[in-house]
Amino acid sequence: MKKKILIADDNPDNVELLRKRLSAQGYQIAAAFDGEEALQAVLKENPDLLILDIMMPKLDGYEVLRRLKKQDEYRNLPVILLTAKKEIPDKLKGLDIGADDYITKPFNPQELLARVRSLMSLREEQERRAQDERLSALDQMVEGVAHEIRNPVTAIGGFARRLYERLPNGTQEKQYAEVIVNESKRLEQMVRQIVEATVISIPSLRKRDINEVIVEALAACQEKLNESQVTAKLELAEDLPPLIMDAGNMRRVIAHLISNAVNAMPSGGALTIISARRNHYGQIQVSDTGVGIPSKILPHIFDPFFTTKSSGPGLGLAMVHKIIKQHGGQISVETEPNKGTTFSILLPLKEEVTAI
């Protein structure tokens, strides 16, 4: 997924110069031309980095920065200040408020690009470490669930069903028992999903045709596709060699991405699954024509327990991420509101893969 940079500067010429330079490097660009517009653009665009001019109308860059850093969601947003002020106290003021770097106008474009790349790399490393910590905490939680919650939930559900069967029809007590039965089923399903995480902890890696795994995953989801009026299209590469993988876990990955895609198309739509060879990687893409993922929640979709659904533990994409990482691979997402989403997986083409 392209990284997004927000440029906040009241000088259109500066914005256009930066847009051209940064777009040429593969970044997605958004722009704002005063302080208030900059704050609104951060909320709307959810950028990966902010280039912020200090001298702007309505709100200056210092105040924009101060307000952003008060919000937990944007506390770690990398910010480069653009300033015509060369005095050290002016520069220190921005750094004290929370800027990560500054550059003085007129700026050298190559120097600015180098600073952008450096901050982007630093943030990506921080995000990787944070994700590793969250997945480690998930493993510990799963072990506790398996031992402490599953048995009581199963017992509650079993006894609730017995009571329901014995109570007379039409009574309020039977209605209460029905609620307990239904809620117990929901809890049992959630616990099964959580406990399933233990299954992926020790992958069994073997050579396998990824196209066969894709077909198996699609077949498992076919009933859901039919019910949702979603048509599926496969574009599978014939020159893709066998990949070293845990076929069961990889089937879970693809099936979960298919299920998510169907959920994103409540009125029906088209699902496309592509396999291809990309240099030293095998690539799998799962695309839909659904509602897309809002930019505000996009950075959190692989976080454990993050979900936009009314029920469920929110572990699906966290497990997907973990499985792909165990295979030494990468997963990314591209999305556009009301046009669809594409998840892309890259798996290394190697003779041997060591489980992580």
N, C-alpha and C positions, 0 to 999 in steps of 0.2 A: 504494500500500500504506500502511495506517495506520501511523504511527510508534508504537512501544511505549515506555512509560515504566514503570519499576519504582519503586515507592514502598516504602522500607524505614523503618518507624517502629513502635515498640512501642505506640503509642497508637492504638487502633482508630478513635477519633473523628477524629483527624487524617487517617488513611488514607482514611476514608470521605469526608471533606470534599474532600480532594485528588482522589479518584477521580471524584466528581461534577463538580468544576470542570473537570478535564482531559478527562474523557469528553465533556463538552459541547462541547469545542473539537475533537473528532474524534480524540483520541489513544486508543490501546489501553492498558489499564492492567493491571499485575500488582502483587502486594503481598507483602511479607515483614514479619515482626513481631519478629525478633531478628537479631543479626549473622550467625550461622551460616546461618540461613534465607536471609538476603540474598545471601550468597555462592552458595548452591545455586541460588537463583532467577536470578541473573545467568547461570550456566551453562545453566540450562534455558530461560530466556525470551529470552536474547540481546537485551536492551533497547537502544533508541537513546539513552536518557538515564536516569540514576539520581538519584532524590531520596532523600538519605540522612540520617537523623537521627543525631546524634552520640551521644546517650545512649541506648544499647540494651543489653538483657541479652545474656549469653554473649560477644559481641564488640561493642565500641563502634564507632561509625562511623569513627573514625580507623584502627582496625585493619582493618576491612573495606576501606577505601580503600587502605591500605598494601598489603594482599595483592593486590588487583585490579591496582594499578599495577605490580606486579612481573611480571605476565603480559603478554606482547606483544599478545595478542588483545584485551585490555581497556585497554591503555595510553591509547588515545584516546577511551575511553568518557566522554562528558560527565557530570560529577557536580555536583549542587547539594547543599551541606550545609545541613541544618536544625539550628539550634542555639538553645538558650535562653541560652547564654553570650554576653555582650556585650563581654567584654574583648578588646582587639585581639590579644594573644598567642594566645588560643584560636582566633581566626579565622585568623590567619596560619599556625598549625600545620596546619590543614586545607588551606590553599592550598599550603603547602610540600610536603605529601604528594602533592598532585596534583589537588585539587578545582578546578573551573573557576569556581565561584561559591558564595556562601553567602547565607543569608537567616535573619534572627533571628525566633524565636517571641516573641509571636504575630505571624504574618506577614500581610501584606496579599495576598489572593488575586490581585488584579490585577497586583501587582508580581511575584509568583511566575510568573504566566502570561507576563508580558513577558520575564522571564529565561529561561523555558523556550523560548519562540519564538526568542529571540536565539541561544541555544546550538544549537537544532535547525538554524537557518539557517546558522550557522557550520559545523556538522558537514557539512551537505549540500554546502556550497561546497568544503570540504576534500575530500570524497569525489569531487566532480566533477573537481577538479584532479588528484587521484591517478589517477582513471580516464583522464583525458586523457594523463597521463604514461605510464601503462601501454600505452595504445593507440599512442602515439608510439614507444615501445620495440618494440612488436609490428611496426610498419611496418619498422623498421630490421632486425629479426630476419628478417622474411620475405624482404627483399632478399638477405640473406646466405644463406638456405636455397636460394633460387632459383638462386643462382650456384655455391654451394660443395657442396651436398649432393645435389641431385636427380640430376645426371649420374652420380656414383659409385654411388648406390643403384640406379639403372636398370641400370648395367653389371653390378653384382653379381647382380641378379635375373636378367638375361639369360643370363649365363654359368652360373649355378646351374641354370637350367632345361635348358640344353644338357647339362650333366653328368648331370643326373637322367635324361634321356632315353637316354643312352648306357650307363649302368651297368646290370648284370644285376639282374633282379628277385630279391628275397629276400636280398640282401647288406646287410651293415651299412653299407657305403659309400653305398648307395642310400638307406637310411634317414636317414643324415646329410645327404645332398643334399636330401632331401625337407624336412627341418627348415629348411635354408637357403632353399629356395624359398618355403616358407610364411612365414618371417620376413621375407624380402625383399618379398613381396607386402604384408605388413602395413606395412613401412616405406614402400614406394612409395605406399600409400594415405594414410598420415599425411603424407608430403611433399606429395602432391597437395592435401590439405586445407589445409596451411599455405600453399602457393603460391597457392591459390585466393584467399587474402586480398588478393593484388595486384590481383585483378580488380575489387574494390570500391573501390579507391583513387580512381578518377576516375569518378564516376557520370555516366551519360547521362540527363538529366532530360527527360521528356516527359509530356504529359497521357495518363492511362490510367485505365480503369475498374478500380478496385481489386477489385470483385467478380469480374471476369474473371481477374485475377491469383490470387485465392484459389482459384477453381475449377481453374486450371491447376496450382497447387501441390498441391492435394488429389489431383488425378488422378495426379500424379507419385508420390505416396505410397500410392496405392490398394492396390498389391500388398502392401506392408508391413502396411497395416490389415487386409487379408483374412487374412494369415498369423497375425496377432496377435489375431484375433477382436474387433476394435475396430469399432464402428459409428460412422459420422460423420453429423452433422447440420449443415446450413447454415441460417443465418438472416441473409439478406443484404438490406440496406436498398435500397429502390427509389429513394429520393429523394437518394441520395448522389451528388454531382457527380463528374466525373473529377478525379483527384488528379495533381499533378505529381510524378513519381517515376521512378526507374530500375526498370523493370518486372522485369528479370532479377534485380537485387539484392533487390527486395521479394519476389519469388517464392522466393528463397533463404531469406529471413527466415521466411516463413510455413511453408515446407517443413521448415525446421529445428525450428520450434516444434511442428509436427505430429509429426515424428519423436521429439522429446523426450517428447511426450505419450504416444505409443504405448509408448515404453520404460518409462514410469511406470505402465503398465497391463499387467504381464506375464501376468495371467490374463484379459485382455480387459476391455472397458469401453466407455465412451461418450466420443466426441470431439465438441465443439460449437464451431463457428466462427461468429462474429457480426460483421457490419459495421453501422455506424450513424453517424448524424451527431450530433455533440455540439458545439453552438454553432459555433465557428469551426474545428472539427477533424473529421476523419474518424477513426472508431475501429474497430479490429479487435481482437477478443478470441478467443483460442484457449484452450479449457477442456478439462480431462480429469477423469476420476473415479479417478485413480490414487493412488499412495502419498503424494503430497505431498513437499515439500522440507523437510528438517530445519531448524529455526530457526538452528542453529549454522552451517550452510553458506550460508544464504540471502544474507548480505551479500556473499558472494564469487562468486556464480554468473556475474557478468558479467566477472570477472577473466580476463585471458589466461592460458592454461595451467592453469586450475583445472578439475579434472574428478573425478568420483566413479567413473568407469568404469575397468575394468582396462586398457584400451588407448585410444589416441587422443590427439591433442595438446591437447585441452581448449580449443579456439578457437571453438567454435560460437556460444555466447551472447555472447562478446566481439565476434564479427563481427556478430551481430544488433544489438548495442548500437551499434556503429560505423555500420552502415547507417542505422539509425533516426536517429542524430544527424546524419548527412550530409543527411538529408531535413528537418532542423529539427524533428524529432518527439521524442516521449518514449515510454519503455517502462517498465512497472511490473509487479509480480507480486503476486498474493495466493494463499496456499496454506494448507492445513489438513491435518495428518497423517491419512492413510488416507481422506481425502474428496476430495482433488483439488487442482489448481492452475489458475490462470487468468493468462495473460499478456495484458496490455492495451497496445495501441499507439495513440498519438494522432499523426496527421499533419495539418499545417496545411492549411486550405482557402485557398489563395492563388493569384493569377493567375501569380505567378512565385516560384520558389524558387531561392536561390543555394546551390550545393553548399558544404558546410563541409569 
